[in-house]
Amino acid sequence: SHTIIELLNQNNEVLSIDNYLNSYEKVYHDIKEIVNSKFQYEAVDLLDKNSLLKVFEKFRPEAVFHFSGLKSVE
């Protein structure tokens, strides 16, 4: 399996979806600086089916990785 960084290094488009329940948008800005790559992110709750479908219609993903959990990683 590929890690997100490997996907970015292979010039794949990466979209992250987060509801920010246990995180902050600033984290994504920091990650973009660390990996020196432009990936996109959307504030969507996976339990909000309509919003999730809109994101999938907009971005048309070829693959989905689901990393779930309400855990703080600093």
Helices and strands as residue ranges (DSSP letters): H 4-9, E 15-18, H 25-35, E 40-43, H 49-59
